[in-house]
Amino acid sequence: MTAGFILLIAFIWMAERYDPLTAAIALAGFFLRVTIIAAICCLWSRRRTIEQAELASAARRNAIWLDPKVLGGAIQVSRAVGWPKLVPLLAVGMLAAGVGMEWSGRDRSEVESEPQNGRRKLARTA
């Protein structure tokens, strides 16, 4: 309500100082500028939200053990095997998963730049 009165006062002041058509065009230009700025802010906010959602989705995708099906299966296995026997199996599994993730994360250029073992060198010279 207050904004409407402020706009009315601005229009009346500009209409008295200039003419009514110029005041209307000036206020229309002002509203157009505000609309363009708001649209740019909305697009920027939307892009930022999409990036944050993609990062959150990637983080959830990497955490497969948080899947309810996997957790339910783990609870059933722990009940069937028992905790004292399950702890060493979990340790070996986590070690294997860590090594696998480390190896799969290596870059091709790193693998190609590593020195080759003796057998491959001999094979190339022969």
MMTF fields as JSON, N, C-alpha, C and O atoms, coordinates in Angstrom:
{
  "mmtfVersion": "1.0.0",
  "mmtfProducer": "UNKNOWN",
  "numBonds": 503,
  "numAtoms": 504,
  "numGroups": 126,
  "numChains": 1,
  "numModels": 1,
  "chainsPerModel": [1],
  "groupsPerChain": [126],
  "chainIdList": ["A"],
  "bondAtomList": [4, 2, 8, 6, 12, 10, 16, 14, 20, 18, 24, 22, 28, 26, 32, 30, 36, 34, 40, 38, 44, 42, 48, 46, 52, 50, 56, 54, 60, 58, 64, 62, 68, 66, 72, 70, 76, 74, 80, 78, 84, 82, 88, 86, 92, 90, 96, 94, 100, 98, 104, 102, 108, 106, 112, 110, 116, 114, 120, 118, 124, 122, 128, 126, 132, 130, 136, 134, 140, 138, 144, 142, 148, 146, 152, 150, 156, 154, 160, 158, 164, 162, 168, 166, 172, 170, 176, 174, 180, 178, 184, 182, 188, 186, 192, 190, 196, 194, 200, 198, 204, 202, 208, 206, 212, 210, 216, 214, 220, 218, 224, 222, 228, 226, 232, 230, 236, 234, 240, 238, 244, 242, 248, 246, 252, 250, 256, 254, 260, 258, 264, 262, 268, 266, 272, 270, 276, 274, 280, 278, 284, 282, 288, 286, 292, 290, 296, 294, 300, 298, 304, 302, 308, 306, 312, 310, 316, 314, 320, 318, 324, 322, 328, 326, 332, 330, 336, 334, 340, 338, 344, 342, 348, 346, 352, 350, 356, 354, 360, 358, 364, 362, 368, 366, 372, 370, 376, 374, 380, 378, 384, 382, 388, 386, 392, 390, 396, 394, 400, 398, 404, 402, 408, 406, 412, 410, 416, 414, 420, 418, 424, 422, 428, 426, 432, 430, 436, 434, 440, 438, 444, 442, 448, 446, 452, 450, 456, 454, 460, 458, 464, 462, 468, 466, 472, 470, 476, 474, 480, 478, 484, 482, 488, 486, 492, 490, 496, 494, 500, 498],
  "bondOrderList": [1, 1, 1, 1, 1, 1, 1, 1, 1, 1, 1, 1, 1, 1, 1, 1, 1, 1, 1, 1, 1, 1, 1, 1, 1, 1, 1, 1, 1, 1, 1, 1, 1, 1, 1, 1, 1, 1, 1, 1, 1, 1, 1, 1, 1, 1, 1, 1, 1, 1, 1, 1, 1, 1, 1, 1, 1, 1, 1, 1, 1, 1, 1, 1, 1, 1, 1, 1, 1, 1, 1, 1, 1, 1, 1, 1, 1, 1, 1, 1, 1, 1, 1, 1, 1, 1, 1, 1, 1, 1, 1, 1, 1, 1, 1, 1, 1, 1, 1, 1, 1, 1, 1, 1, 1, 1, 1, 1, 1, 1, 1, 1, 1, 1, 1, 1, 1, 1, 1, 1, 1, 1, 1, 1, 1],
  "groupList": [{"groupName": "MET", "atomNameList": ["N", "CA", "C", "O"], "elementList": ["N", "C", "C", "O"], "formalChargeList": [0, 0, 0, 0], "bondAtomList": [1, 0, 2, 1, 3, 2], "bondOrderList": [1, 1, 2], "singleLetterCode": "M", "chemCompType": "L-PEPTIDE LINKING"}, {"groupName": "THR", "atomNameList": ["N", "CA", "C", "O"], "elementList": ["N", "C", "C", "O"], "formalChargeList": [0, 0, 0, 0], "bondAtomList": [1, 0, 2, 1, 3, 2], "bondOrderList": [1, 1, 2], "singleLetterCode": "T", "chemCompType": "L-PEPTIDE LINKING"}, {"groupName": "ALA", "atomNameList": ["N", "CA", "C", "O"], "elementList": ["N", "C", "C", "O"], "formalChargeList": [0, 0, 0, 0], "bondAtomList": [1, 0, 2, 1, 3, 2], "bondOrderList": [1, 1, 2], "singleLetterCode": "A", "chemCompType": "L-PEPTIDE LINKING"}, {"groupName": "GLY", "atomNameList": ["N", "CA", "C", "O"], "elementList": ["N", "C", "C", "O"], "formalChargeList": [0, 0, 0, 0], "bondAtomList": [1, 0, 2, 1, 3, 2], "bondOrderList": [1, 1, 2], "singleLetterCode": "G", "chemCompType": "PEPTIDE LINKING"}, {"groupName": "PHE", "atomNameList": ["N", "CA", "C", "O"], "elementList": ["N", "C", "C", "O"], "formalChargeList": [0, 0, 0, 0], "bondAtomList": [1, 0, 2, 1, 3, 2], "bondOrderList": [1, 1, 2], "singleLetterCode": "F", "chemCompType": "L-PEPTIDE LINKING"}, {"groupName": "ILE", "atomNameList": ["N", "CA", "C", "O"], "elementList": ["N", "C", "C", "O"], "formalChargeList": [0, 0, 0, 0], "bondAtomList": [1, 0, 2, 1, 3, 2], "bondOrderList": [1, 1, 2], "singleLetterCode": "I", "chemCompType": "L-PEPTIDE LINKING"}, {"groupName": "LEU", "atomNameList": ["N", "CA", "C", "O"], "elementList": ["N", "C", "C", "O"], "formalChargeList": [0, 0, 0, 0], "bondAtomList": [1, 0, 2, 1, 3, 2], "bondOrderList": [1, 1, 2], "singleLetterCode": "L", "chemCompType": "L-PEPTIDE LINKING"}, {"groupName": "TRP", "atomNameList": ["N", "CA", "C", "O"], "elementList": ["N", "C", "C", "O"], "formalChargeList": [0, 0, 0, 0], "bondAtomList": [1, 0, 2, 1, 3, 2], "bondOrderList": [1, 1, 2], "singleLetterCode": "W", "chemCompType": "L-PEPTIDE LINKING"}, {"groupName": "GLU", "atomNameList": ["N", "CA", "C", "O"], "elementList": ["N", "C", "C", "O"], "formalChargeList": [0, 0, 0, 0], "bondAtomList": [1, 0, 2, 1, 3, 2], "bondOrderList": [1, 1, 2], "singleLetterCode": "E", "chemCompType": "L-PEPTIDE LINKING"}, {"groupName": "ARG", "atomNameList": ["N", "CA", "C", "O"], "elementList": ["N", "C", "C", "O"], "formalChargeList": [0, 0, 0, 0], "bondAtomList": [1, 0, 2, 1, 3, 2], "bondOrderList": [1, 1, 2], "singleLetterCode": "R", "chemCompType": "L-PEPTIDE LINKING"}, {"groupName": "TYR", "atomNameList": ["N", "CA", "C", "O"], "elementList": ["N", "C", "C", "O"], "formalChargeList": [0, 0, 0, 0], "bondAtomList": [1, 0, 2, 1, 3, 2], "bondOrderList": [1, 1, 2], "singleLetterCode": "Y", "chemCompType": "L-PEPTIDE LINKING"}, {"groupName": "ASP", "atomNameList": ["N", "CA", "C", "O"], "elementList": ["N", "C", "C", "O"], "formalChargeList": [0, 0, 0, 0], "bondAtomList": [1, 0, 2, 1, 3, 2], "bondOrderList": [1, 1, 2], "singleLetterCode": "D", "chemCompType": "L-PEPTIDE LINKING"}, {"groupName": "PRO", "atomNameList": ["N", "CA", "C", "O"], "elementList": ["N", "C", "C", "O"], "formalChargeList": [0, 0, 0, 0], "bondAtomList": [1, 0, 2, 1, 3, 2], "bondOrderList": [1, 1, 2], "singleLetterCode": "P", "chemCompType": "L-PEPTIDE LINKING"}, {"groupName": "VAL", "atomNameList": ["N", "CA", "C", "O"], "elementList": ["N", "C", "C", "O"], "formalChargeList": [0, 0, 0, 0], "bondAtomList": [1, 0, 2, 1, 3, 2], "bondOrderList": [1, 1, 2], "singleLetterCode": "V", "chemCompType": "L-PEPTIDE LINKING"}, {"groupName": "CYS", "atomNameList": ["N", "CA", "C", "O"], "elementList": ["N", "C", "C", "O"], "formalChargeList": [0, 0, 0, 0], "bondAtomList": [1, 0, 2, 1, 3, 2], "bondOrderList": [1, 1, 2], "singleLetterCode": "C", "chemCompType": "L-PEPTIDE LINKING"}, {"groupName": "SER", "atomNameList": ["N", "CA", "C", "O"], "elementList": ["N", "C", "C", "O"], "formalChargeList": [0, 0, 0, 0], "bondAtomList": [1, 0, 2, 1, 3, 2], "bondOrderList": [1, 1, 2], "singleLetterCode": "S", "chemCompType": "L-PEPTIDE LINKING"}, {"groupName": "GLN", "atomNameList": ["N", "CA", "C", "O"], "elementList": ["N", "C", "C", "O"], "formalChargeList": [0, 0, 0, 0], "bondAtomList": [1, 0, 2, 1, 3, 2], "bondOrderList": [1, 1, 2], "singleLetterCode": "Q", "chemCompType": "L-PEPTIDE LINKING"}, {"groupName": "ASN", "atomNameList": ["N", "CA", "C", "O"], "elementList": ["N", "C", "C", "O"], "formalChargeList": [0, 0, 0, 0], "bondAtomList": [1, 0, 2, 1, 3, 2], "bondOrderList": [1, 1, 2], "singleLetterCode": "N", "chemCompType": "L-PEPTIDE LINKING"}, {"groupName": "LYS", "atomNameList": ["N", "CA", "C", "O"], "elementList": ["N", "C", "C", "O"], "formalChargeList": [0, 0, 0, 0], "bondAtomList": [1, 0, 2, 1, 3, 2], "bondOrderList": [1, 1, 2], "singleLetterCode": "K", "chemCompType": "L-PEPTIDE LINKING"}],
  "groupTypeList": [0, 1, 2, 3, 4, 5, 6, 6, 5, 2, 4, 5, 7, 0, 2, 8, 9, 10, 11, 12, 6, 1, 2, 2, 5, 2, 6, 2, 3, 4, 4, 6, 9, 13, 1, 5, 5, 2, 2, 5, 14, 14, 6, 7, 15, 9, 9, 9, 1, 5, 8, 16, 2, 8, 6, 2, 15, 2, 2, 9, 9, 17, 2, 5, 7, 6, 11, 12, 18, 13, 6, 3, 3, 2, 5, 16, 13, 15, 9, 2, 13, 3, 7, 12, 18, 6, 13, 12, 6, 6, 2, 13, 3, 0, 6, 2, 2, 3, 13, 3, 0, 8, 7, 15, 3, 9, 11, 9, 15, 8, 13, 8, 15, 8, 12, 16, 17, 3, 9, 9, 18, 6, 2, 9, 1, 2],
  "groupIdList": [1, 2, 3, 4, 5, 6, 7, 8, 9, 10, 11, 12, 13, 14, 15, 16, 17, 18, 19, 20, 21, 22, 23, 24, 25, 26, 27, 28, 29, 30, 31, 32, 33, 34, 35, 36, 37, 38, 39, 40, 41, 42, 43, 44, 45, 46, 47, 48, 49, 50, 51, 52, 53, 54, 55, 56, 57, 58, 59, 60, 61, 62, 63, 64, 65, 66, 67, 68, 69, 70, 71, 72, 73, 74, 75, 76, 77, 78, 79, 80, 81, 82, 83, 84, 85, 86, 87, 88, 89, 90, 91, 92, 93, 94, 95, 96, 97, 98, 99, 100, 101, 102, 103, 104, 105, 106, 107, 108, 109, 110, 111, 112, 113, 114, 115, 116, 117, 118, 119, 120, 121, 122, 123, 124, 125, 126],
  "secStructList": [7, 2, 2, 2, 2, 2, 2, 2, 2, 2, 2, 2, 2, 2, 2, 2, 2, 1, 7, 2, 2, 2, 2, 2, 2, 2, 2, 2, 2, 2, 2, 2, 2, 2, 2, 2, 2, 2, 2, 2, 2, 2, 2, 2, 2, 2, 2, 2, 2, 2, 2, 2, 2, 2, 2, 2, 2, 2, 2, 2, 2, 2, 7, 4, 4, 4, 1, 2, 2, 2, 2, 2, 2, 2, 2, 2, 2, 2, 2, 2, 2, 7, 2, 2, 2, 2, 2, 2, 2, 2, 2, 2, 2, 2, 2, 2, 2, 2, 2, 2, 2, 2, 2, 2, 6, 1, 7, 2, 2, 2, 2, 2, 2, 1, 7, 7, 7, 2, 2, 2, 2, 2, 2, 2, 2, 7],
  "xCoordList": [0.823, 0.0, 0.869, 0.617, 1.897, 2.786, 3.515, 3.681, 3.952, 4.659, 3.756, 4.226, 2.484, 1.543, 1.434, 1.414, 1.363, 1.3, 2.599, 2.57, 3.728, 5.01, 5.081, 5.548, 4.609, 4.6, 3.645, 3.947, 2.508, 1.56, 2.165, 2.026, 2.834, 3.472, 4.577, 4.724, 5.356, 6.428, 5.844, 6.375, 4.753, 4.125, 3.599, 3.808, 2.912, 2.362, 3.486, 3.378, 4.568, 5.687, 6.329, 6.634, 6.537, 7.155, 6.204, 6.655, 4.886, 3.917, 3.866, 3.682, 4.027, 4.033, 5.336, 5.341, 6.429, 7.735, 7.933, 8.4, 7.574, 7.66, 6.228, 5.379, 5.93, 4.525, 4.133, 5.008, 2.82, 2.37, 2.932, 3.222, 3.088, 3.617, 5.06, 5.441, 5.853, 7.258, 7.336, 8.185, 6.464, 6.451, 6.076, 6.671, 5.1, 4.687, 5.804, 6.049, 6.475, 7.579, 8.737, 9.35, 9.035, 10.123, 9.815, 10.681, 8.585, 8.22, 8.181, 8.551, 7.742, 7.748, 9.179, 9.449, 10.098, 11.508, 12.079, 12.862, 11.68, 12.124, 11.64, 12.416, 10.363, 9.822, 10.446, 10.651, 10.748, 11.417, 12.808, 13.213, 13.531, 14.863, 14.781, 15.581, 13.829, 13.665, 13.319, 13.808, 12.483, 12.104, 13.296, 13.463, 14.12, 15.302, 16.279, 16.825, 16.503, 17.395, 16.849, 17.609, 15.544, 14.941, 15.069, 15.322, 14.896, 15.029, 16.46, 16.677, 17.434, 18.839, 19.142, 19.834, 18.628, 18.841, 18.186, 18.75, 17.011, 16.338, 17.114, 17.243, 17.634, 18.432, 19.718, 20.12, 20.362, 21.585, 21.31, 22.071, 20.22, 19.851, 19.494, 19.849, 18.8, 18.417, 19.658, 19.751, 20.604, 21.838, 22.625, 23.169, 22.679, 23.393, 22.696, 23.362, 21.377, 20.629, 20.842, 20.98, 20.87, 21.107, 22.503, 22.67, 23.511, 24.866, 24.944, 25.597, 24.28, 24.283, 23.569, 24.003, 22.477, 21.753, 22.59, 22.566, 23.335, 24.202, 25.31, 25.647, 25.877, 26.913, 26.351, 26.988, 25.172, 24.546, 24.194, 24.338, 23.738, 23.402, 24.651, 24.62, 25.741, 26.998, 27.497, 28.03, 27.33, 27.758, 26.904, 27.416, 25.609, 24.734, 25.019, 24.929, 25.362, 25.648, 26.892, 26.962, 27.873, 29.095, 28.881, 29.647, 27.879, 27.615, 26.575, 25.433, 26.98, 26.04, 25.646, 24.565, 26.512, 26.199, 25.052, 24.547, 24.63, 23.484, 22.154, 21.09, 22.219, 21.011, 20.272, 20.902, 18.958, 18.219, 18.314, 18.332, 18.374, 18.484, 19.82, 19.883, 20.882, 22.206, 22.265, 22.807, 21.716, 21.715, 20.907, 21.319, 19.763, 18.951, 19.686, 19.638, 20.363, 21.148, 22.286, 22.576, 22.941, 24.037, 23.543, 24.224, 22.383, 21.831, 21.5, 21.762, 20.936, 20.625, 21.898, 21.939, 22.927, 24.194, 24.803, 25.314, 24.754, 25.335, 24.586, 25.2, 23.29, 22.53, 22.845, 22.916, 23.033, 23.299, 24.724, 24.929, 25.702, 27.105, 27.507, 28.215, 27.09, 27.489, 28.567, 29.41, 28.532, 29.448, 30.916, 31.757, 31.272, 32.705, 33.338, 34.511, 32.582, 33.12, 33.015, 33.747, 32.125, 31.865, 32.864, 33.121, 33.428, 34.324, 35.555, 35.88, 36.27, 37.412, 36.992, 37.719, 35.819, 35.34, 35.068, 35.383, 34.49, 34.242, 35.55, 35.653, 36.546, 37.833, 38.472, 38.978, 38.457, 39.029, 38.227, 38.806, 36.914, 36.072, 36.323, 36.376, 36.478, 36.746, 38.13, 38.311, 39.103, 40.427, 40.378, 40.978, 39.663, 39.543, 38.801, 39.175, 37.773, 37.028, 37.902, 37.852, 38.698, 39.579, 40.631, 40.913, 41.218, 42.225, 41.583, 42.155, 40.402, 39.707, 39.361, 39.503, 38.908, 38.58, 39.842, 39.812, 40.945, 42.201, 42.671, 43.1, 42.598, 43.038, 42.115, 42.587, 40.808, 39.893, 39.955, 39.554, 40.44, 40.53, 41.778, 41.907, 42.705, 43.942, 43.667, 42.768, 44.447, 44.28, 45.066, 46.085, 44.631, 45.321, 46.742, 47.667, 46.912, 48.239, 49.204, 50.388, 48.709, 49.555, 49.978, 51.133, 49.062, 49.363, 50.365, 51.277, 50.206, 51.096, 52.47, 53.456, 52.556, 53.844, 54.646, 55.824, 54.055, 54.775, 55.816, 55.6, 56.951, 57.957, 57.44, 56.768, 57.755, 57.266, 58.212, 59.395, 57.668, 58.508, 59.443, 59.333, 60.371, 61.405, 60.877, 61.447, 59.819, 59.283, 58.801, 59.044, 58.117, 57.606, 58.753, 58.691, 59.798, 60.935, 61.61, 61.991, 61.756, 62.369, 61.516, 62.042, 60.206, 59.303, 59.404, 59.295, 59.607, 59.683, 61.023, 61.079, 62.079, 63.379, 63.509, 64.288, 62.75, 62.873, 62.163, 62.181],
  "yCoordList": [-1.186, 0.0, 1.251, 2.204, 1.225, 2.381, 2.59, 3.726, 1.501, 1.609, 2.251, 3.034, 1.922, 2.522, 4.024, 4.776, 4.469, 5.908, 6.609, 7.723, 5.963, 6.558, 6.712, 7.734, 5.679, 5.77, 6.855, 7.568, 6.978, 8.016, 9.405, 10.295, 9.576, 10.863, 11.144, 12.276, 10.115, 10.303, 10.68, 11.548, 10.027, 10.356, 11.788, 12.53, 12.17, 13.538, 14.562, 15.565, 14.327, 15.268, 15.379, 16.48, 14.219, 14.246, 14.849, 15.513, 14.624, 15.183, 16.703, 17.389, 17.244, 18.694, 19.306, 20.395, 18.608, 19.143, 19.021, 19.957, 17.864, 17.653, 17.553, 18.318, 16.668, 16.473, 15.043, 14.221, 14.726, 13.395, 12.243, 11.175, 12.444, 11.376, 11.054, 9.885, 12.076, 11.862, 11.168, 10.298, 11.54, 10.903, 9.426, 8.579, 9.115, 7.729, 6.904, 5.763, 7.489, 6.776, 6.55, 5.482, 7.545, 7.412, 6.306, 5.495, 6.283, 5.226, 3.865, 2.868, 3.795, 2.515, 2.03, 0.836, 2.942, 2.574, 2.083, 1.134, 2.74, 2.303, 0.892, 0.06, 0.606, -0.73, -1.778, -2.92, -1.406, -2.33, -2.685, -3.848, -1.681, -1.925, -2.837, -3.762, -2.581, -3.425, -4.861, -5.812, -5.016, -6.351, -7.097, -8.29, -6.416, -7.062, -7.479, -8.581, -6.617, -6.964, -8.155, -9.047, -8.179, -9.304, -10.602, -11.657, -10.536, -11.741, -12.265, -13.474, -11.365, -11.784, -12.421, -13.436, -11.828, -12.407, -13.78, -14.682, -13.946, -15.246, -16.302, -17.434, -15.951, -16.899, -17.264, -18.428, -16.284, -16.539, -17.448, -18.379, -17.18, -18.005, -19.423, -20.387, -19.553, -20.877, -21.673, -22.858, -21.045, -21.73, -22.183, -23.287, -21.328, -21.678, -22.833, -23.718, -22.835, -23.923, -25.238, -26.29, -25.18, -26.397, -26.939, -28.15, -26.071, -26.525, -27.173, -28.204, -26.575, -27.143, -28.489, -29.413, -28.607, -29.875, -30.948, -32.106, -30.58, -31.548, -32.022, -33.205, -31.099, -31.498, -32.411, -33.392, -32.092, -32.942, -34.306, -35.324, -34.329, -35.606, -36.452, -37.665, -35.822, -36.556, -37.096, -38.204, -36.335, -36.801, -37.99, -38.94, -37.927, -39.052, -40.275, -41.402, -40.066, -41.176, -41.934, -43.155, -41.211, -41.85, -42.612, -43.527, -42.266, -42.913, -44.015, -43.88, -45.108, -46.191, -46.935, -47.519, -46.917, -47.641, -47.01, -47.615, -45.813, -45.184, -45.595, -45.158, -46.427, -46.926, -47.835, -48.705, -47.669, -48.497, -49.994, -50.805, -50.367, -51.786, -52.354, -53.468, -51.582, -52.038, -52.13, -53.094, -51.143, -51.178, -52.36, -53.018, -52.623, -53.769, -55.082, -55.971, -55.204, -56.413, -56.551, -57.659, -55.453, -55.503, -55.928, -56.68, -55.462, -55.862, -57.345, -58.036, -57.841, -59.28, -60.122, -61.148, -59.702, -60.441, -60.416, -61.431, -59.271, -59.183, -60.073, -60.639, -60.203, -61.1, -62.556, -63.369, -62.893, -64.283, -64.705, -65.811, -63.842, -64.203, -63.919, -64.723, -62.836, -62.436, -61.373, -61.381, -60.462, -59.324, -59.725, -59.159, -60.662, -60.985, -61.501, -61.235, -62.225, -62.737, -61.694, -61.761, -60.751, -59.784, -58.629, -58.06, -58.276, -57.125, -57.301, -56.374, -58.455, -58.603, -58.572, -58.043, -59.138, -59.101, -57.67, -57.304, -56.869, -55.469, -54.713, -53.888, -54.986, -54.305, -54.638, -53.744, -55.906, -56.306, -55.687, -55.224, -55.678, -55.08, -53.595, -53.097, -52.875, -51.44, -51.178, -50.223, -52.021, -51.878, -52.096, -51.336, -53.133, -53.416, -52.279, -51.894, -51.76, -50.656, -49.413, -48.718, -49.126, -47.965, -48.092, -47.135, -49.288, -49.505, -49.406, -48.806, -49.99, -49.913, -48.493, -48.116, -47.694, -46.301, -45.514, -44.629, -45.833, -45.155, -45.475, -44.579, -46.728, -47.129, -46.586, -46.162, -46.594, -46.101, -44.591, -44.057, -43.888, -42.437, -41.936, -40.736, -42.834, -42.412, -41.955, -42.462, -40.997, -40.424, -41.247, -41.838, -41.3, -42.053, -41.524, -42.301, -40.219, -39.653, -40.115, -40.31, -40.293, -40.798, -42.227, -42.59, -43.033, -44.425, -44.527, -45.353, -43.698, -43.741, -43.193, -43.601, -42.269, -41.665, -42.502, -42.212, -43.537, -44.385, -45.205, -45.596, -45.467, -46.313, -47.74, -48.257, -48.356, -49.712, -50.716, -50.443, -51.876, -52.896, -53.52, -53.238, -54.376, -54.943, -55.811, -55.8, -56.557, -57.449, -56.666, -57.058, -55.561, -54.776, -54.123, -54.001, -53.702, -53.105, -54.132, -53.827, -55.377, -56.42, -56.761, -57.025, -56.756, -57.077, -56.021, -56.342, -54.798, -53.732, -53.781, -53.469, -54.166, -54.196, -55.382, -55.344, -56.442, -57.649, -57.538, -58.481],
  "zCoordList": [0.0, 0.0, 0.0, -0.737, 0.844, 0.935, -0.385, -0.829, -1.018, -2.283, -3.348, -4.173, -3.326, -4.275, -4.085, -5.06, -2.827, -2.57, -2.971, -3.493, -2.728, -3.113, -4.629, -5.133, -5.364, -6.821, -7.308, -8.264, -6.659, -7.033, -6.811, -7.65, -5.675, -5.39, -6.408, -6.868, -6.761, -7.746, -9.102, -9.794, -9.478, -10.763, -10.771, -11.731, -9.691, -9.626, -9.666, -10.371, -8.919, -8.898, -10.278, -10.736, -10.953, -12.28, -13.318, -14.251, -13.167, -14.117, -14.003, -15.009, -12.782, -12.619, -13.114, -13.686, -12.893, -13.295, -14.805, -15.454, -15.356, -16.805, -17.308, -16.851, -18.208, -18.59, -18.222, -17.949, -18.209, -17.762, -18.606, -18.068, -19.906, -20.753, -20.392, -20.324, -20.162, -19.78, -18.426, -18.23, -17.488, -16.166, -16.291, -15.625, -17.134, -17.327, -17.971, -17.577, -18.961, -19.627, -18.652, -18.651, -17.831, -16.859, -15.84, -15.513, -15.349, -14.39, -15.061, -14.441, -16.313, -17.035, -17.235, -17.105, -17.551, -17.682, -16.361, -16.327, -15.27, -13.945, -13.655, -13.185, -13.927, -13.669, -14.59, -14.176, -15.823, -16.741, -16.223, -16.255, -15.747, -15.197, -13.963, -13.823, -13.083, -11.889, -12.292, -11.682, -13.31, -13.782, -14.364, -14.109, -15.138, -15.724, -14.63, -14.679, -13.651, -12.537, -11.761, -11.382, -11.521, -10.797, -11.592, -11.011, -12.912, -13.744, -13.714, -13.635, -13.776, -13.707, -12.356, -12.287, -11.285, -9.95, -9.83, -9.21, -10.411, -10.37, -11.138, -10.671, -12.311, -13.092, -12.366, -12.362, -11.757, -11.007, -9.818, -9.554, -9.1, -7.95, -8.385, -7.708, -9.501, -10.012, -10.394, -10.074, -11.068, -11.467, -10.233, -10.206, -9.222, -7.991, -7.277, -6.738, -7.266, -6.637, -7.38, -6.757, -8.706, -9.496, -9.22, -9.08, -9.137, -8.846, -7.473, -7.311, -6.473, -5.131, -5.12, -4.433, -5.874, -5.933, -6.616, -6.198, -7.667, -8.333, -7.399, -7.383, -6.622, -5.671, -4.593, -4.21, -4.108, -3.084, -3.657, -2.98, -4.893, -5.535, -5.737, -5.534, -6.131, -6.312, -4.971, -4.909, -3.921, -2.599, -2.145, -1.554, -2.425, -2.056, -2.903, -2.417, -4.16, -5.061, -4.602, -4.739, -4.059, -3.595, -2.293, -1.99, -1.532, -0.249, -0.432, 0.007, -1.085, -1.377, -0.103, -0.036, 0.901, 2.123, 2.897, 3.842, 2.521, 3.173, 2.542, 2.981, 1.523, 0.879, 1.857, 2.459, 2.038, 2.993, 2.692, 3.618, 1.434, 1.097, 1.565, 2.087, 1.374, 1.796, 3.32, 3.862, 4.006, 5.463, 5.999, 6.955, 5.382, 5.798, 5.586, 6.437, 4.458, 4.203, 5.184, 5.636, 5.526, 6.491, 7.867, 8.565, 8.258, 9.562, 9.558, 10.542, 8.481, 8.404, 8.443, 9.121, 7.728, 7.739, 9.132, 9.604, 9.79, 11.133, 12.122, 13.027, 11.966, 12.845, 12.558, 13.48, 11.294, 10.922, 11.292, 11.793, 11.052, 11.289, 12.718, 13.326, 13.255, 14.604, 14.535, 13.638, 15.487, 15.478, 15.637, 14.938, 16.51, 16.653, 15.347, 15.086, 14.541, 13.276, 12.166, 11.178, 12.323, 11.259, 11.244, 10.184, 12.383, 12.462, 11.571, 10.829, 11.604, 10.687, 9.211, 8.37, 8.898, 7.518, 7.066, 5.934, 7.937, 7.613, 7.408, 6.5, 8.241, 8.102, 6.759, 6.08, 6.369, 5.081, 3.933, 2.95, 4.055, 3.017, 2.858, 1.734, 3.964, 3.887, 3.293, 2.538, 3.631, 3.051, 1.533, 0.772, 1.104, -0.328, -1.047, -2.155, -0.425, -1.042, -1.16, -2.175, -0.14, -0.186, -1.262, -1.983, -1.373, -2.415, -3.797, -4.707, -3.952, -5.236, -5.625, -6.788, -4.664, -4.952, -5.291, -6.145, -4.627, -4.921, -6.327, -7.055, -6.718, -8.05, -9.132, -10.187, -8.887, -9.913, -10.047, -11.082, -9.042, -9.09, -9.781, -10.026, -10.102, -10.753, -12.172, -12.843, -12.614, -13.938, -14.952, -14.596, -16.176, -17.226, -17.434, -17.667, -17.35, -17.564, -16.481, -16.753, -15.249, -14.17, -14.454, -14.23, -14.941, -15.225, -16.368, -16.32, -17.392, -18.538, -18.214, -18.826, -17.256, -16.928, -15.943, -15.733, -15.324, -14.386, -15.129, -16.276, -14.476, -15.126, -15.263, -14.37, -16.372, -16.622, -15.996, -15.79, -15.699, -15.081, -16.11, -17.304, -15.648, -16.484, -17.604, -18.695, -17.382, -18.402, -19.627, -20.769, -19.364, -20.485, -21.252, -22.476, -20.543, -21.22, -22.119, -23.249, -21.597, -22.396, -23.607, -24.688, -23.429, -24.523, -25.625, -26.808, -25.244, -26.247, -27.003, -28.192, -26.315, -26.981, -27.912, -28.865, -27.646, -28.456, -29.786, -30.577]
}
